Every structure is written in C-alpha cells, then in structure tokens.
C-alpha cells in the first residue's frame, strides 16, 4: 500500500511525500482508515513503529475538512494526552510537519515551565492541543481550557501513564470531554488496568495490533557482562576509563538509580549527567544539549526520558539495568548504529536479571558475545540465578541454572 491509497487530502500527501514517506508502516496502514471512519480505536504498538503518524495524519485530515478556511475563532478540536514532556514535544513537531500545508494550529503544553505563554496561546485559539496530564488539569481548573468542542481524544502511551500514576488524572480529563467524541487509545502493552480504561471510555472500538519489533540492527555489536549487582558501577567506570568511551548513553531502570550512577562517576572525575522525569524541562534540555555538543561524555537516562533523545551518531549504549520488557532492549540498542554507522551495545546482567536476559534472547534470537574476562563476576551459589556463567562467546541465555525452579519463582515483572 502507498500513502496515496489512503484517501488523504492533497495538502497532507504533499507534506508526507516531502518527509520521504511512500509506504505506511503496519500500524499506520491498519489505524489510519479506522480513524478516518470515525470509529474509536485501541492500538497496541511500541514506540518507534510510526504510531504518532498513525493518529496525527488522519486527525489533521479530518480537522482540515471541518475547519477549512474558516475565519471563526479557533476551538480545541483534538486533544492528545501523553505522559512526558519529551513525547509531547515530539508529537507537537509531528503535527506541525504533517499539517504544514493546512491552516491548523497546535499547542504543546507541559509542566516545569511558565504557564503564561501557554495561556496566551490558548486565549488566541488553537485547533489541536498536546498535553501532559498535570499541566492540562491545572490550566483547566484555572478556567483557561474549553474542551466542549472536542472531536477526537487520543490517550497516547497509556501503559506508561499507568506506570507513572497518571491514570486517575486521565479519567478526570476524559470526563471533561463530550460524550460523542472519537477516542483513540494507544499502548505498548495491555495490562488489565488499561483494558478497564478502554471499556470505560471507548465505544465499540476497533482493535489494531502490530507485532513488537524483535530484530536488532546488524551493524550493532552486542556484548553482555554477567556482573555482581553491587559491582556494576565499578565495571561501568572501568569500561569508560580503560576503553576511553565517550558519547555513552547509559540506561537505568529508575530515576534514583540514574542519579546514583552519575554521582559515582563524578566522584571518579567522569563528566556525567542524568535525565529523567524529576528534572525540570529546562534542566533536561540543558543536559541533552550538553551531551549532543559533547560537553558531557556520559548521559544516564530512564527509558521514558530517553524517548526524547534523538542523536544520529551515538556510538555506545550501555544497559546498566536490563529492561524487564524484552522489546525495550531492542529500542534501547537501536539508538546506536543508525544511518549506516556502527555501534556497540553493552549490557550488565546481575543474577536477579537473568530471567530478563533469557527473555531478551528469546526475542532477538542472536548469540550475544559474553565478556567473562573482567574482575566483577557473579558470586557462585545464588538461589536466584544458579551457577556462575562459564567462559563463553555465547549469550547468557545459553547458561543453565542448577536451581531452575527458584529462577522461575523469582521471574517477576515490574508492571
């Protein structure tokens, strides 16, 4: 299928063509016709599958037909709710790109910055609003938002909003919108709470699902270190120092963990910064700019905050903590080896993370090189993971545990 087969307006087709889009991705091919038909939609797709365009393009098409060249005061016709500032900014940029040949206007609002420019823009009138939950409800309480003319509501990254404790805010937001709206819900996973949310607020939705990304870039060299959990910081320092690594993106599972890694590196005179949700938008942007300009050699990020990082030439990615969702591993290491460049992806696997590593191995089906010649290996005899991995050039998934029952018992998810 081609984009020109999707019955989109010429102004949108022109913008899409200029971006180099010829064929829609699977989520776009499945979702765009549903959105154009006016039906509610549940979309299950990972970040990086073209999901934003899957809802932005048909929304622009619909609103362009409704608003046209009208000179009447603009009203909020589409609302996109997303969990983080970085995602909100990216979505806003997408609406600007795909709608540049229309007269539609969009506003992106989030906390951590002055509300005054956002309020002024709302007073002037907009067609499309992209917002994080907290700032949206704050401005609504102050009387600056009118959602009574809303046509389409998008709940993006719904599972992340669940993880971040935003679900109650989302329910409040939905109740502020007209009952006859079109509702689109996108989520990488579908836990029970998200399904309940869908049943509560969507009317006879069409369900669209695309297979999660499972392949890793061929030009990315992957390595894994089976390392004692308490020695991960020492191993990180050793690699950065001895191999003279720079422009390194390090992934931490938690915000607190990211801060601790940065503190440990700074104590050893390694310039490092953290980026996560507890930092203000301005602080995050300063850190990101410093990393892009190579003023800071190591950037430690959580998965959610890292979604706003777009760097073409990133040579090193280190999984300080393994992700509990295997598809996240693919997205993480996909940040290196872009545009034909090579890259190196290094993973630290503690005993308690062995189940995660096995899940990753099942997904990617690649023999990842095990680096066993390092001073911080597992201590033997742990009931969580069994025996210490043997020297090998194969992945940790190939090592069998002596206490597999205990391993299965401790194979817990974090969602």
Wavefront OBJ file of the C-alpha trace (Angstrom):
o trace
v 0.000 0.000 0.000
v 1.062 3.592 -0.689
v 0.129 6.708 1.277
v -1.688 7.964 -1.809
v -4.039 4.978 -1.474
v -5.314 6.206 1.918
v -7.651 8.902 0.534
v -5.839 11.729 2.296
v -6.078 15.380 1.296
v -3.515 16.663 -1.201
v -2.006 19.044 1.356
v -1.250 16.140 3.715
v 0.016 13.908 0.918
v 2.407 16.674 -0.129
v 3.762 17.051 3.417
v 4.123 13.289 3.846
v 5.875 12.926 0.482
v 8.359 15.659 1.398
v 9.239 13.666 4.518
v 10.137 10.746 2.282
v 7.155 8.592 3.256
v 5.934 6.335 0.475
v 4.553 3.264 2.219
v 2.734 3.416 5.551
v 4.067 1.286 8.400
v 1.856 -1.616 9.569
v 0.289 0.422 12.395
v -0.360 3.321 10.006
v -1.872 1.079 7.360
v -4.224 -0.506 9.883
v -5.078 2.530 12.029
v -5.473 5.427 9.584
v -8.569 4.025 7.797
v -10.203 3.302 11.178
v -9.566 6.831 12.436
v -10.832 8.310 9.165
v -14.037 6.273 9.538
v -14.716 7.951 12.886
v -14.602 4.789 14.987
v -12.920 4.501 18.364
v -9.613 2.655 18.284
v -7.388 0.614 20.581
v -3.889 0.436 19.135
v -1.201 -1.794 20.581
v 2.172 -0.737 19.218
v 5.635 0.000 20.509
v 7.281 3.391 20.264
v 9.235 3.556 17.014
v 6.593 1.866 14.828
v 5.216 5.094 13.349
v 2.408 5.314 15.875
v 2.306 9.130 16.081
v 1.690 9.474 12.348
v -0.997 6.778 12.641
v -3.197 9.196 14.582
v -1.766 12.611 13.641
v -2.258 12.261 9.884
v -5.962 11.254 9.949
v -6.733 13.829 12.665
v -5.208 16.580 10.523
v -7.191 15.310 7.521
v -10.471 15.387 9.443
v -9.930 18.781 11.079
v -8.750 20.371 7.839
v -12.075 19.410 6.284
v -14.049 20.678 9.296
v -12.196 23.932 9.880
v -11.211 24.615 6.269
v -10.532 28.282 5.632
v -12.937 29.418 8.354
v -12.078 32.718 9.990
v -14.123 31.930 13.090
v -12.398 31.766 16.469
v -10.427 28.565 16.786
v -11.577 25.930 19.271
v -9.838 22.829 20.592
v -10.989 20.030 18.290
v -8.341 17.399 19.069
v -6.621 16.616 22.379
v -3.618 14.313 22.688
v -2.660 13.311 26.244
v 0.809 11.823 26.707
v 2.876 11.109 29.845
v 6.111 13.055 29.314
v 7.263 16.439 28.100
v 9.621 14.896 25.567
v 6.862 12.839 23.979
v 4.550 15.857 23.948
v 7.168 17.918 22.117
v 7.769 15.144 19.574
v 4.046 14.777 18.902
v 3.700 18.549 18.503
v 6.516 18.563 15.968
v 4.801 15.767 14.051
v 1.550 17.723 13.845
v 3.492 20.751 12.599
v 5.223 18.632 9.969
v 2.191 16.782 8.609
v -0.087 19.814 8.829
v 2.244 22.470 7.447
v 0.113 22.973 4.333
v -3.093 23.420 6.325
v -4.216 26.365 8.438
v -4.464 24.226 11.583
v -2.659 25.400 14.720
v -1.365 23.232 17.549
v -0.132 23.955 21.064
v 2.016 21.723 23.246
v 1.719 22.246 26.999
v 3.551 20.638 29.924
v 4.696 21.457 33.424
v 8.091 22.617 34.613
v 7.937 25.870 32.626
v 5.992 29.118 32.930
v 2.336 28.748 32.017
v 1.997 32.326 30.718
v 2.971 31.667 27.066
v 0.719 28.596 27.072
v -2.206 30.602 28.449
v -1.683 33.342 25.845
v -1.756 30.773 23.047
v -4.937 29.219 24.435
v -6.599 32.623 24.552
v -5.711 33.217 20.886
v -7.360 29.924 19.958
v -5.951 26.602 18.738
v -7.205 23.541 16.883
v -5.027 20.822 18.391
v -3.747 20.526 21.963
v -0.980 18.144 23.037
v -0.611 17.965 26.804
v 0.789 16.147 29.796
v -1.922 15.334 32.376
v -0.776 17.575 35.235
v -0.485 20.845 33.321
v -3.702 20.124 31.410
v -5.760 19.729 34.589
v -4.039 22.709 36.187
v -4.961 25.053 33.337
v -8.476 23.622 33.179
v -9.030 24.361 36.875
v -7.920 27.921 36.231
v -10.538 28.262 33.511
v -8.205 28.518 30.529
v -9.374 25.357 28.741
v -12.628 24.613 26.952
v -12.977 21.043 25.702
v -16.671 21.216 24.835
v -15.993 21.305 21.081
v -13.634 18.337 21.068
v -13.908 15.876 18.178
v -11.042 13.497 18.927
v -9.281 12.460 22.130
v -6.026 10.499 21.966
v -4.598 8.724 25.014
v -1.021 8.008 23.962
v 1.382 5.679 25.812
v -1.445 4.655 28.133
v 0.606 1.947 29.862
v 3.337 4.479 30.671
v 0.724 6.787 32.175
v -0.392 3.837 34.290
v 3.198 3.219 35.452
v 3.658 6.906 36.267
v 0.467 7.125 38.329
v -1.475 9.286 35.844
v -4.494 7.040 35.335
v -6.723 8.920 37.782
v -5.780 12.180 36.067
v -6.618 10.634 32.707
v -10.045 9.620 33.979
v -10.651 13.199 35.131
v -9.611 14.517 31.722
v -11.870 12.144 29.827
v -14.863 13.273 31.904
v -14.211 16.857 30.791
v -14.763 15.937 27.129
v -18.029 15.480 25.152
v -19.532 12.000 25.211
v -19.882 11.916 21.420
v -16.139 12.332 20.855
v -13.930 9.873 18.983
v -11.426 8.232 21.339
v -8.123 6.653 20.333
v -6.069 4.726 22.895
v -2.507 3.639 22.156
v -0.418 1.456 24.432
v 2.699 -0.687 24.052
v 1.194 -3.307 26.390
v -2.348 -4.060 27.509
v -2.404 -4.723 31.263
v -5.776 -5.178 32.970
v -5.956 -1.540 34.107
v -5.600 -0.296 30.521
v -8.260 -2.708 29.285
v -10.597 -1.468 32.017
v -9.900 2.106 30.961
v -10.735 1.233 27.364
v -14.000 -0.448 28.355
v -14.932 2.579 30.440
v -14.364 5.313 27.855
v -14.377 3.781 24.359
v -17.469 2.875 22.349
v -17.273 -0.343 20.309
v -13.601 0.219 19.458
v -11.711 -1.361 16.598
v -8.607 -3.151 17.884
v -5.362 -2.832 15.961
v -2.168 -4.586 16.949
v 1.222 -4.826 15.303
v 3.896 -7.316 16.182
v 6.545 -5.855 18.504
v 9.902 -5.117 16.980
v 12.216 -8.074 17.545
v 15.250 -7.574 15.316
v 18.366 -5.670 16.279
v 20.462 -3.716 13.793
v 23.089 -5.880 12.111
v 25.752 -3.170 12.442
v 25.397 -3.027 16.233
v 27.919 -5.151 18.116
v 26.288 -6.604 21.236
v 28.118 -7.675 24.381
v 26.937 -8.875 27.787
v 28.738 -8.900 31.136
v 27.434 -11.178 33.884
v 28.361 -8.935 36.790
v 27.718 -8.879 40.519
v 24.962 -6.346 41.144
v 26.989 -4.390 43.703
v 29.898 -4.007 41.293
v 28.056 -2.566 38.301
v 29.269 0.989 38.979
v 32.867 -0.186 39.188
v 32.534 -2.090 35.935
v 30.991 0.947 34.240
v 33.873 3.143 35.358
v 36.421 0.524 34.279
v 34.956 0.296 30.762
v 34.667 4.052 30.296
v 38.199 4.661 31.574
v 40.112 1.762 30.064
v 38.355 1.766 26.683
v 38.218 5.569 26.569
v 34.478 5.610 25.849
v 32.712 8.880 25.087
v 29.218 9.798 23.901
v 27.832 6.973 26.030
v 24.106 6.623 26.699
v 23.546 4.587 29.880
v 20.111 3.194 30.720
v 18.937 2.947 34.328
v 15.645 1.398 35.416
v 14.853 4.119 37.967
v 15.354 7.866 38.426
v 17.063 7.296 41.777
v 19.372 4.756 40.193
v 20.290 7.168 37.398
v 21.250 9.852 39.923
v 23.373 7.382 41.894
v 25.262 6.280 38.790
v 26.028 9.911 37.939
v 27.279 10.598 41.474
v 29.544 7.545 41.371
v 31.053 8.573 38.022
v 31.576 12.178 39.077
v 33.461 11.048 42.176
v 35.941 9.469 39.778
v 36.126 12.593 37.588
v 33.954 11.253 34.760
v 31.712 14.056 33.386
v 28.202 12.635 33.582
v 24.613 13.898 33.733
v 21.225 12.301 34.349
v 17.978 12.902 32.516
v 14.660 11.779 33.987
v 11.193 12.939 34.938
v 12.124 14.639 38.214
v 14.194 17.271 36.423
v 12.624 20.437 35.022
v 12.166 20.764 31.287
v 14.841 23.453 31.072
v 17.298 21.309 33.037
v 16.647 18.309 30.828
v 17.157 20.362 27.693
v 20.426 21.795 29.001
v 21.700 18.307 29.792
v 20.649 16.969 26.395
v 22.280 19.898 24.561
v 25.494 19.409 26.547
v 25.537 15.724 25.610
v 24.873 16.423 21.934
v 27.643 19.044 21.930
v 29.998 16.509 23.574
v 30.449 18.703 26.652
v 29.296 15.714 28.734
v 30.639 12.279 27.870
v 28.082 10.119 29.690
v 24.302 10.568 29.788
v 22.361 8.352 32.210
v 18.664 8.103 31.361
v 15.493 6.262 32.245
v 13.541 4.694 29.378
v 10.728 7.231 29.463
v 13.030 10.269 29.497
v 15.204 8.741 26.761
v 12.279 8.765 24.346
v 13.026 12.428 23.731
v 16.637 11.739 22.754
v 17.294 11.727 19.017
v 21.011 11.581 18.190
v 22.064 10.231 14.791
v 25.641 9.262 15.647
v 25.622 7.607 19.057
v 28.476 5.071 19.289
v 27.772 3.442 22.681
v 24.690 2.295 24.573
v 25.084 0.596 27.963
v 22.260 -1.208 29.731
v 23.297 -0.612 33.327
v 19.990 -2.223 34.312
v 18.360 -4.739 31.990
v 14.795 -3.899 30.964
v 12.063 -6.234 32.153
v 10.286 -5.938 28.787
v 12.447 -7.529 26.052
v 11.194 -5.217 23.281
v 12.588 -2.299 25.283
v 16.070 -3.790 24.835
v 15.653 -3.612 21.068
v 14.588 0.020 21.238
v 17.446 0.904 23.583
v 20.241 -0.529 21.481
v 18.568 0.765 18.327
v 19.697 4.232 19.363
v 23.183 3.327 18.159
v 24.179 2.060 14.730
v 21.882 4.487 12.924
v 22.170 5.780 9.358
v 24.654 3.071 8.412
v 27.011 3.852 11.294
v 28.397 1.137 13.536
v 27.649 0.958 17.225
v 28.314 -1.035 20.367
v 25.629 -2.110 22.835
v 26.815 -3.376 26.222
v 24.573 -4.993 28.840
v 25.214 -5.648 32.520
v 23.311 -8.673 33.806
v 23.054 -9.251 37.536
v 21.883 -12.577 38.953
v 18.415 -11.222 39.597
v 18.196 -10.087 35.963
v 18.954 -13.450 34.366
v 15.244 -14.108 33.603
v 15.115 -10.765 31.778
v 18.187 -11.677 29.744
v 16.684 -15.026 28.776
v 13.515 -13.259 27.595
v 15.642 -10.871 25.537
v 17.497 -13.802 23.984
v 14.234 -15.488 23.008
v 13.085 -12.306 21.295
v 16.201 -11.258 19.372
v 17.483 -14.764 18.537
v 21.067 -13.527 18.422
v 24.138 -15.045 20.079
v 25.425 -12.095 22.063
v 29.108 -12.196 22.953
v 29.706 -12.835 26.656
v 32.663 -10.941 28.127
v 33.835 -13.111 31.014
v 37.319 -11.663 31.444
v 36.508 -8.947 33.987
v 37.072 -8.575 37.756
v 33.426 -8.390 38.892
v 31.702 -11.714 38.034
v 28.785 -13.237 39.863
v 29.452 -14.889 43.208
v 28.513 -18.556 42.890
v 25.760 -20.286 44.797
v 22.950 -17.735 44.499
v 19.453 -19.276 44.620
v 18.180 -16.600 42.213
v 20.329 -17.455 39.228
v 22.236 -20.625 39.968
v 25.826 -21.173 38.898
v 28.211 -18.557 37.681
v 28.310 -18.366 33.843
v 31.163 -20.257 32.257
v 33.648 -18.562 29.942
v 31.946 -18.444 26.600
v 31.427 -16.407 23.475
v 27.745 -17.219 23.567
v 24.940 -15.452 25.337
v 23.929 -15.737 28.950
v 20.740 -17.412 27.797
v 22.797 -20.478 26.991
v 23.829 -20.992 30.608
v 21.564 -23.318 32.508
v 20.782 -22.771 36.132
v 21.205 -25.514 38.726
v 18.172 -24.194 40.510
v 15.784 -23.518 37.676
v 12.736 -23.788 39.920
v 13.979 -20.905 42.042
v 14.770 -18.920 38.913
v 11.220 -19.323 37.644
v 9.831 -18.448 41.026
v 11.765 -15.197 41.082
v 10.950 -14.253 37.486
v 8.872 -11.205 38.349
v 7.634 -8.447 36.100
v 7.770 -4.793 37.108
v 4.373 -3.766 35.752
l 1 2 3 4 5 6 7 8 9 10 11 12 13 14 15 16 17 18 19 20 21 22 23 24 25 26 27 28 29 30 31 32 33 34 35 36 37 38 39 40 41 42 43 44 45 46 47 48 49 50 51 52 53 54 55 56 57 58 59 60 61 62 63 64 65 66 67 68 69 70 71 72 73 74 75 76 77 78 79 80 81 82 83 84 85 86 87 88 89 90 91 92 93 94 95 96 97 98 99 100 101 102 103 104 105 106 107 108 109 110 111 112 113 114 115 116 117 118 119 120 121 122 123 124 125 126 127 128 129 130 131 132 133 134 135 136 137 138 139 140 141 142 143 144 145 146 147 148 149 150 151 152 153 154 155 156 157 158 159 160 161 162 163 164 165 166 167 168 169 170 171 172 173 174 175 176 177 178 179 180 181 182 183 184 185 186 187 188 189 190 191 192 193 194 195 196 197 198 199 200 201 202 203 204 205 206 207 208 209 210 211 212 213 214 215 216 217 218 219 220 221 222 223 224 225 226 227 228 229 230 231 232 233 234 235 236 237 238 239 240 241 242 243 244 245 246 247 248 249 250 251 252 253 254 255 256 257 258 259 260 261 262 263 264 265 266 267 268 269 270 271 272 273 274 275 276 277 278 279 280 281 282 283 284 285 286 287 288 289 290 291 292 293 294 295 296 297 298 299 300 301 302 303 304 305 306 307 308 309 310 311 312 313 314 315 316 317 318 319 320 321 322 323 324 325 326 327 328 329 330 331 332 333 334 335 336 337 338 339 340 341 342 343 344 345 346 347 348 349 350 351 352 353 354 355 356 357 358 359 360 361 362 363 364 365 366 367 368 369 370 371 372 373 374 375 376 377 378 379 380 381 382 383 384 385 386 387 388 389 390 391 392 393 394 395 396 397 398 399 400 401 402 403 404 405 406 407 408 409 410 411 412 413 414 415
